[in-house]
Amino acid sequence: MNTRIRRVALTVAAAAVLPLALSACSDDSGDTAASDSSAKASATAADDSMAGSGSNATTADEPFGPACSAVPQDGAGSFDGMAKDPVATAASHNPALSTLVTAVKKAGLVDTLNNAENITVFAPTNDAFAKIPKTTLDKVLNDKAQLTKILTYHVVGEKLTPADLENGSFDTLEKSKLTTAGSGESYTVNDAAKVVCGNVRTANANVYIIDTVLMPAG
């Protein structure tokens, strides 16, 4: 009799414990699944973040500014085409820089600019030269010494990135300084000229196309 009672008691105890054990296993499984899901979400977020960073880095290396839309999409005058040529040659393929190219030729600076290494050129557009009264511009274009002084003032003897322009002061080939300021895609030179298409690459220079001709002091 006692044996039968003990067997019944054991059976009842086992029946009571079994659901608790199953419940515990179920809870552990749920926690593990939640943990796995959280880990996957974190990994996905990290991947997305890295992808975003890569995208931003690529964008930062590209030309920027409102005037960039006027640059040809292909051929020698495109951004890819200009990157293959030295700076004076590259500028000659850009219709918006034809006055600058004429000035560079008159000053005899084509070879100087093409043979220079790692320079930055602040390149005034045709509209920038048009701001100068025609009689004054014609006079400058026919004065080689003065023209050379002005043009070399637009050249810095190192490659400048957009970040360098945020608050910069640089020696020019003309032997005096110019200053830059700004951030993002908005920069000025000497507090007067605006960069309208920046970070343009040529074979030997970084080019920042500007809307005003820079004038050295004196």
Number of C-alpha atoms within 10 A of each C-alpha: 5 6 8 9 10 11 11 11 12 12 12 11 11 11 11 11 12 11 11 11 11 11 12 12 12 12 12 12 12 12 12 12 12 12 12 12 12 12 12 12 12 12 12 12 12 12 12 12 12 12 12 12 12 12 11 11 11 10 11 16 13 12 19 21 17 11 17 16 11 12 15 16 12 11 11 19 20 18 21 16 18 24 19 15 20 21 26 24 20 24 21 18 20 19 15 20 20 16 18 21 23 14 20 22 13 16 21 14 17 18 14 11 20 18 13 14 15 15 20 25 26 24 26 26 22 19 15 20 18 14 12 13 9 11 9 9 15 11 12 16 18 13 13 16 11 13 20 19 16 21 25 21 24 22 23 23 16 17 16 20 16 21 13 15 19 17 13 15 15 18 15 21 17 16 14 12 17 20 15 20 19 19 13 10 16 17 23 20 22 14 12 13 19 22 27 20 24 26 22 22 25 25 17 21 29 24 25 27 25 26 24 22 24 21 13 17 8 3
